[in-house]
Amino acid sequence: MKKNQVVFRCRKCEHILFVDNICISRLKGIMSLDCPNCGEEGYENWILSKLGNYEEEYGVKEVW
């Protein structure tokens, strides 16, 4: 079984981020991260979406 990752979704364009090893410092980084897809500012943009695994869903590992 693959390790679960926390999945965040951009409020504007629905771009998704799969995040390993979630901790307070990583959350702070996500909160200030602009969306790499649409450029939406990070403040109150990222929505906690689900637990998932990028490799299982897309076949190629690209984890933020």
VMD Tcl script that draws the C-alpha trace (Angstrom):
set ca {
  {0.00 0.00 0.00}
  {1.32 3.40 -0.98}
  {1.78 6.16 1.58}
  {-1.06 8.68 1.70}
  {-0.36 12.29 0.87}
  {-2.40 15.34 1.79}
  {-4.01 16.88 -1.29}
  {-4.71 20.61 -1.63}
  {-6.73 22.18 -4.47}
  {-6.45 25.71 -5.87}
  {-9.68 27.61 -5.28}
  {-9.47 29.33 -8.69}
  {-8.30 26.73 -11.24}
  {-8.49 23.47 -9.22}
  {-4.78 22.72 -9.69}
  {-3.78 20.09 -7.12}
  {-0.78 19.67 -4.82}
  {0.14 16.34 -3.26}
  {2.14 16.94 -0.07}
  {4.24 14.35 1.80}
  {5.27 14.64 5.44}
  {2.84 17.37 6.40}
  {3.93 19.56 9.33}
  {3.42 23.14 10.53}
  {6.35 24.57 8.57}
  {5.17 22.85 5.39}
  {1.63 24.19 5.92}
  {3.03 27.71 6.30}
  {4.84 27.29 2.99}
  {1.68 26.13 1.24}
  {-0.32 29.03 2.68}
  {2.04 31.51 1.01}
  {2.52 29.54 -2.23}
  {1.07 31.09 -5.38}
  {-0.61 28.58 -7.67}
  {1.96 27.39 -10.24}
  {-0.84 26.90 -12.79}
  {-2.93 30.10 -12.70}
  {-0.80 32.42 -10.53}
  {-3.49 32.97 -7.88}
  {-1.96 34.38 -4.69}
  {-1.48 31.87 -1.90}
  {-3.37 33.72 0.84}
  {-6.58 31.73 1.53}
  {-6.28 30.01 -1.85}
  {-5.45 26.39 -1.07}
  {-8.31 24.11 -0.03}
  {-7.65 20.89 1.87}
  {-9.21 18.35 -0.47}
  {-8.45 14.73 0.48}
  {-5.86 12.09 1.20}
  {-4.46 10.53 -1.92}
  {-1.34 9.28 -3.68}
  {0.01 10.94 -6.81}
  {1.74 7.82 -8.07}
  {-1.42 5.71 -7.81}
  {-3.60 8.38 -9.44}
  {-1.25 9.60 -12.19}
  {1.54 7.01 -12.44}
  {4.45 9.48 -12.21}
  {5.79 10.75 -8.92}
  {5.82 14.57 -8.69}
  {5.26 15.55 -5.08}
  {5.53 19.10 -3.81}
}
mol new
graphics top color blue
foreach p $ca { graphics top sphere $p radius 0.5 }
foreach p [lrange $ca 0 end-1] q [lrange $ca 1 end] { graphics top cylinder $p $q radius 0.2 }
display resetview
